[in-house]
Amino acid sequence: MYELRVPLLRKEVEDTQTMLDEHKKEWALKGCSLLSDGWRDNVAQKEIINFLINSPKGSVFIKSMDVSEVSKDANLMFNILDEMIEEVGEQNVVQVVTDNASAYVKAGKLLEAKRPHLYWTPCAAHCIDLMLEDIGKIPKVHNILKKAIFMNGFIYSYVPLVNMMRRFTGQRNLHRPGITRFATSFITLSQYHKQKNNLRKLVTSED
């Protein structure tokens, strides 16, 4: 098995490098965007930043960085992003996209000051998520979301009830809200609205 595994792995590495080289040609020809995506590994208790490059040819993963042991202030984020730009090639990068945290906002301004040819852009998805978080704090909206999330948790706490719910919804699941993404709470609420007639039948069923 070892004799088979090693050559296959080497072949995959070679194929991946060939694909990456094709993307690099596109970066040099048409420019590219540097994307950063921060997330938390709750199992390993680590803070991770993923870096990707997007161009007309598509998106490719470049590297991950463990920032658990450092203070993620504006200067640190600026230095990290600046190093990534150097690695990809300053002449290739036309845009840097990050989330809208204050450290990234300041780091983006520092990048634009150092490299006037590129733009810093806040992630649209993160901006929308922050807007939905604020909307979710409105008392009337908050109460409705709270009830929907409670109902969702109640249904998925009992397997027989989940199976029964699926019978009434045509084997469709209700979207489960995430812990950190506030948009998922509104998606859950939207699912309830779409399935309201089926859910009413579920509640009034004699089963």
C-alpha positions as CSV (number, residue, x, y, z in Angstrom):
1,M,0.0,0.0,0.0
2,Y,2.9,2.3,0.8
3,E,4.4,1.8,-2.6
4,L,1.1,2.9,-4.2
5,R,0.3,5.8,-1.8
6,V,3.6,7.7,-2.2
7,P,3.6,7.9,-6.1
8,L,-0.1,8.9,-6.0
9,L,0.5,11.7,-3.5
10,R,3.5,13.0,-5.5
11,K,1.3,13.0,-8.7
12,E,-1.4,15.0,-6.9
13,V,1.2,17.5,-5.7
14,E,2.5,17.9,-9.2
15,D,-1.0,18.3,-10.6
16,T,-1.8,20.9,-8.0
17,Q,1.4,22.8,-8.7
18,T,0.6,22.8,-12.4
19,M,-2.9,24.1,-11.8
20,L,-1.5,26.8,-9.5
21,D,1.0,27.9,-12.1
22,E,-1.8,28.4,-14.6
23,H,-3.6,30.6,-12.1
24,K,-0.4,32.6,-11.5
25,K,-0.2,33.4,-15.2
26,E,-3.7,34.8,-15.0
27,W,-2.8,36.9,-12.0
28,A,0.1,38.5,-13.9
29,L,-2.1,39.0,-17.0
30,K,-5.4,40.4,-15.4
31,G,-4.6,41.0,-11.8
32,C,-6.1,39.3,-8.7
33,S,-7.8,39.9,-5.3
34,L,-6.3,38.7,-2.0
35,L,-9.0,37.3,0.2
36,S,-8.7,36.7,4.0
37,D,-11.2,34.6,5.9
38,G,-10.8,34.3,9.7
39,W,-12.5,31.5,11.7
40,R,-12.2,29.7,15.0
41,D,-11.5,26.0,15.4
42,N,-13.5,25.3,18.5
43,V,-12.1,21.7,18.8
44,A,-8.5,22.8,18.8
45,Q,-9.2,26.2,20.3
46,K,-7.3,28.0,17.6
47,E,-7.9,31.2,15.6
48,I,-7.1,30.6,12.0
49,I,-6.9,33.0,9.0
50,N,-7.2,31.4,5.5
51,F,-5.8,33.3,2.5
52,L,-7.1,32.8,-1.0
53,I,-6.5,34.4,-4.3
54,N,-9.4,35.2,-6.7
55,S,-9.0,36.1,-10.4
56,P,-11.1,35.6,-13.6
57,K,-9.7,32.0,-13.6
58,G,-11.2,31.3,-10.2
59,S,-10.3,31.1,-6.5
60,V,-7.4,29.1,-5.1
61,F,-6.3,28.5,-1.5
62,I,-2.8,29.8,-0.7
63,K,-2.2,29.2,3.0
64,S,-3.5,29.2,6.5
65,M,-2.1,31.0,9.5
66,D,-2.5,30.3,13.2
67,V,-2.9,33.6,15.0
68,S,-4.1,32.2,18.3
69,E,-1.2,33.4,20.3
70,V,-1.0,37.0,19.0
71,S,-3.0,40.1,19.5
72,K,-4.9,40.8,16.3
73,D,-4.5,44.6,16.2
74,A,-4.3,46.8,13.1
75,N,-0.5,46.8,12.8
76,L,-0.3,43.0,13.0
77,M,-3.0,42.5,10.4
78,F,-1.3,45.1,8.2
79,N,2.0,43.3,8.4
80,I,0.3,39.9,7.7
81,L,-1.6,41.2,4.7
82,D,1.5,43.1,3.4
83,E,3.6,40.0,3.5
84,M,0.9,38.1,1.6
85,I,0.9,40.8,-1.1
86,E,4.7,40.4,-1.4
87,E,4.3,36.7,-1.7
88,V,1.7,36.8,-4.4
89,G,3.4,39.7,-6.2
90,E,2.6,43.4,-5.6
91,Q,2.2,44.0,-9.3
92,N,-0.5,41.3,-9.4
93,V,-2.7,42.3,-6.5
94,V,-5.3,45.0,-7.2
95,Q,-7.7,44.4,-4.3
96,V,-7.6,43.1,-0.7
97,V,-10.8,41.8,0.8
98,T,-11.3,41.2,4.5
99,D,-14.1,41.3,7.1
100,N,-15.2,44.6,8.5
101,A,-13.6,44.3,12.0
102,S,-12.0,47.5,13.2
103,A,-8.5,46.1,13.0
104,Y,-9.0,45.1,9.4
105,V,-10.5,48.5,8.5
106,K,-7.4,50.3,9.9
107,A,-5.1,47.7,8.3
108,G,-6.8,48.3,4.9
109,K,-6.2,52.0,5.2
110,L,-2.5,51.4,6.0
111,L,-2.2,49.1,2.9
112,E,-3.8,51.7,0.6
113,A,-1.4,54.4,2.0
114,K,1.6,52.1,1.3
115,R,0.4,50.8,-2.0
116,P,-1.8,53.4,-3.7
117,H,-2.5,51.1,-6.7
118,L,-4.6,48.7,-4.7
119,Y,-8.0,48.9,-2.9
120,W,-9.1,47.5,0.4
121,T,-12.7,46.2,0.3
122,P,-14.8,45.0,3.2
123,C,-16.4,41.6,2.7
124,A,-20.0,42.1,1.5
125,A,-21.3,39.0,3.3
126,H,-19.8,40.1,6.6
127,C,-21.3,43.6,6.2
128,I,-24.7,42.1,5.5
129,D,-24.3,39.8,8.5
130,L,-23.5,42.8,10.7
131,M,-26.6,44.6,9.4
132,L,-28.8,41.6,10.1
133,E,-27.3,41.4,13.6
134,D,-28.4,45.0,14.3
135,I,-31.9,44.3,12.8
136,G,-32.1,41.3,15.0
137,K,-31.7,43.6,18.1
138,I,-34.9,45.4,17.3
139,P,-37.3,44.2,20.1
140,K,-40.1,43.0,17.9
141,V,-37.7,41.2,15.5
142,H,-35.7,39.8,18.4
143,N,-38.8,38.2,20.0
144,I,-39.9,36.6,16.7
145,L,-36.4,35.2,16.0
146,K,-36.1,34.0,19.5
147,K,-39.4,32.0,19.2
148,A,-38.4,30.6,15.8
149,I,-35.0,29.5,17.1
150,F,-36.6,27.9,20.2
151,M,-39.1,26.0,18.0
152,N,-36.3,24.8,15.7
153,G,-34.3,23.5,18.7
154,F,-37.3,21.8,20.1
155,I,-38.1,20.0,16.9
156,Y,-34.5,18.8,16.3
157,S,-34.2,17.6,19.9
158,Y,-36.6,14.6,19.2
159,V,-35.8,12.3,16.3
160,P,-39.5,11.1,16.0
161,L,-40.6,14.7,15.8
162,V,-38.0,15.4,13.1
163,N,-39.2,12.4,11.1
164,M,-42.8,13.6,11.5
165,M,-41.9,17.1,10.4
166,R,-40.2,15.8,7.3
167,R,-43.3,13.8,6.3
168,F,-45.3,17.1,6.3
169,T,-42.6,19.2,4.6
170,G,-41.9,16.7,1.8
171,Q,-38.7,15.5,3.3
172,R,-37.4,19.1,3.5
173,N,-35.4,20.1,6.6
174,L,-35.7,23.4,8.4
175,H,-32.5,25.4,8.2
176,R,-30.8,25.4,11.5
177,P,-29.4,28.8,12.8
178,G,-25.7,29.2,13.3
179,I,-24.0,30.5,16.4
180,T,-21.9,33.3,14.7
181,R,-23.7,33.9,11.4
182,F,-26.8,36.1,12.2
183,A,-28.0,35.7,8.6
184,T,-28.8,32.0,9.3
185,S,-31.5,33.1,11.9
186,F,-33.3,35.0,9.2
187,I,-32.9,32.1,6.8
188,T,-34.5,29.8,9.4
189,L,-37.4,32.3,9.8
190,S,-37.8,32.3,6.0
191,Q,-38.0,28.5,5.9
192,Y,-40.8,28.7,8.6
193,H,-42.7,31.1,6.4
194,K,-42.4,28.9,3.3
195,Q,-43.5,25.8,5.3
196,K,-46.1,27.6,7.4
197,N,-49.0,25.6,6.0
198,N,-47.2,22.3,6.4
199,L,-46.1,23.2,9.9
200,R,-49.7,24.1,10.9
201,K,-50.8,20.6,9.6
202,L,-48.0,19.1,11.7
203,V,-49.2,20.9,14.9
204,T,-52.8,20.0,14.4
205,S,-52.1,16.4,13.3
206,E,-53.5,13.7,15.5
207,D,-50.4,11.5,15.0
